[in-house]
C-alpha cells in the first residue's frame, strides 16, 4: 500500500466487549422498630452483622409485565411484612428471590498507530473508547425493602454512553 494511504487506512484496531446478563438479584427484606416481639431478632442481627428480616411472599414478587413500570417493579400485594403478633420475624421469602431488568451493554475501542520517523520503535497511538456504545438505558435493581416508601421503585440507572480519547507516545 502506498505510504500516504497506509497512514490513513492502515494500522487500525477495533476491539469490542458485549455484556448481557439476566439482571441483578433483589434481596427482599423489611425493617422494624425494636420492640419486645423482635428483641431477640434485633440482638441476633447486631451479633451477626445485620441479619435481614424476610417478608412473606404469597406470589411472584415482580409486578406482571402489563403493569410493570419503574415506579411499580415489585408487587406490594405479594410481598407482605409478617404481623407483629405472630412473633415470626423471618417470613417465607428466600434470599435474592427477584431479579431486576436484564442488562445489555456494548463497549468498543478504536485504535490507530502512527509510526514516527525518529527511530524504528517510536510511534504515536491514538485511542478512542466507547462505553455503552448504543446508549441503552440499563436500570439498577428496585428497592427491595418492604418497609420503605420507595419499595419496588427503580430510582437509578447505570451510566449512559461515555466516550474517552487518548494519545500515547511510545519511544
LINDASUL-V739637 format. One record per residue. N is the residue number from 0. PSI is psi in degrees with one decimal (NA if undefined). BURIAL is I if it has 16 or more other C-alpha atoms within 10 Angstrom, else O. Layout:
BEGIN
N PSI BURIAL
N PSI BURIAL
END
This chain:
BEGIN
0 138.9 O
1 149.6 O
2 -41.6 O
3 -42.8 O
4 -39.6 O
5 -36.0 O
6 -29.9 O
7 -48.3 O
8 -35.4 O
9 160.6 O
10 10.9 O
11 145.2 O
12 133.5 O
13 132.7 O
14 155.3 O
15 146.8 O
16 123.6 O
17 124.6 O
18 126.2 O
19 116.4 O
20 163.6 O
21 0.5 O
22 161.4 I
23 146.1 I
24 146.0 I
25 120.5 I
26 109.6 I
27 134.5 I
28 174.9 I
29 160.2 I
30 155.6 O
31 158.2 O
32 142.9 O
33 132.3 O
34 177.2 O
35 -39.7 O
36 -26.3 O
37 13.5 I
38 -45.6 O
39 -43.1 O
40 -41.8 I
41 -41.2 I
42 -40.6 O
43 -41.9 O
44 -41.7 O
45 -38.8 O
46 -42.5 O
47 4.1 O
48 27.3 O
49 63.6 O
50 133.4 O
51 132.7 I
52 127.2 I
53 134.5 I
54 175.8 I
55 143.4 I
56 128.6 I
57 17.7 O
58 -170.1 O
59 124.7 O
60 -18.2 I
61 132.7 I
62 139.6 I
63 149.5 O
64 -37.5 O
65 -17.6 O
66 5.3 O
67 127.5 O
68 178.0 O
69 -19.2 O
70 -7.7 O
71 57.4 I
72 -40.2 I
73 143.9 I
74 113.7 I
75 -22.9 O
76 -16.8 O
77 -4.4 O
78 112.4 I
79 144.1 I
80 130.6 I
81 144.0 I
82 143.0 O
83 -35.9 O
84 -19.5 O
85 -16.9 O
86 34.3 O
87 84.5 O
88 -23.0 I
89 109.7 I
90 -161.2 I
91 -6.9 O
92 130.5 I
93 180.0 O
94 134.9 O
95 50.1 O
96 -8.4 O
97 159.9 I
98 146.8 I
99 -176.8 I
100 154.3 I
101 154.0 O
102 125.6 I
103 126.5 I
104 134.3 I
105 121.2 I
106 144.0 I
107 145.8 I
108 143.9 I
109 118.8 O
110 143.2 I
111 130.1 I
112 129.6 I
113 115.4 I
114 144.0 I
115 143.6 O
116 8.2 O
117 -58.2 O
118 174.6 O
119 -36.2 O
120 0.1 O
121 129.5 O
122 163.0 I
123 136.8 O
124 127.2 I
125 133.8 O
126 141.4 I
127 134.6 O
128 137.0 I
129 121.8 I
130 130.5 I
131 55.6 I
132 -42.2 I
133 -0.9 O
134 42.9 O
135 134.1 O
136 115.3 O
137 110.7 I
138 147.2 I
139 176.8 I
140 149.9 I
141 158.8 I
142 122.1 I
143 7.3 I
144 107.9 I
145 -23.2 I
146 -12.2 O
147 147.0 O
148 -22.0 O
149 19.7 O
150 132.6 I
151 0.6 I
152 137.2 I
153 122.0 I
154 -1.3 O
155 168.1 O
156 162.6 O
157 161.9 O
158 148.3 O
159 -175.1 O
160 136.3 I
161 136.6 O
162 134.7 O
163 149.1 O
164 148.9 O
165 151.1 O
166 123.8 O
167 134.7 O
168 121.1 O
169 128.3 O
170 NA O
END
